[in-house]
Amino acid sequence: MEITTDQIKNIMIESFDLDLTTNEISDDMPFFGGELDIDSIDMLEFFMKIDQSFDIKINKEELKEEYFASVQSMTDYLNTQKVTQ
């Protein structure tokens, strides 16, 4: 089953302790440099929840800045990881 942007948004809300709904987070919202005030600890929690939710192990050496450009780009990246694992 494919990972959706709404699933990623829900994990973001929980990981980053956001006072937002999934409808208030646009698919093109960036992880860094935008409205979100997140740090490296938040991202660790986010990836732990990704692992728990989808059984995807993230290799930090493979992460590229472009994956964090938007919710959609992160969703696309995670879907490619899900297929390869």
N, C-alpha and C positions, 0 to 999 in steps of 0.2 A: 504494500500500500504506500502510495506517495505521501510524503510530508507536505503539509499545506502551510501557507503563510499564517493562517489563523493559529495553527498549532505552535508555530515559532513565536508569534505575538503573545500567546498565553504563557509560554516559558519565559519570555522577556519580562512580562508583567510580574511574574513570580520572582524571577532571579534578581531583577533590578528594583524590586519593590516600587513599581510604578503605580500611580493613582490614575490609571487610564483604562479604557476598555479596548478590545481588539479593533473596534470601529474607529477609535481615535488615533490608532497607529497606522500610518499609511504604508503601503507595500514598498514605497521608495524612501522611507525614513532611514537615514544612516545610523549606524551604531555609534560612530564617533563624529564629533564636530557638529552635531545637530542639537535637537531638543533634549536628547538623553544625556544625563550626567552620570556616566558609568566609568568604572576604573577596572584595573586588572583583576581585582578580587571578584567584582561582579561578573566578569567574563569567565573566570574559573567556575563560578557557581552555574552560569549559563551552560557551559559545556558539560558539567557534571549532570545537569538535568537533561541535556540532550542525550547523553550516554544512557541515563536511566530510562528515558522515555522511548528511545528508538534503538538502543543497543548499538550506537555508533561511537567508535573510539576515534577521537580527533588527534591527529599527529600534528603537534604545534609547528614542526618544521615545514609542513605542507601548507600551512595557513598563509594566505596572501591578503594583502590590504583590500583587494577588489571584492573579497567575500564579505567584508564588513561595510561595503558601500550602501547596502540597503537590506531591508528584511527579505525582499525577493531574491537578491543575490546570495544571501546566506541560505535561504530555503533551497535554491538551485544547487548550491555546493553540497548541502547535506543530503540531498537526493542522489547526487552522484556518488557520495561516500556510502550511502546505504546499498546501492547497487553493487559496488565493488567489494563489500565486506561479506 
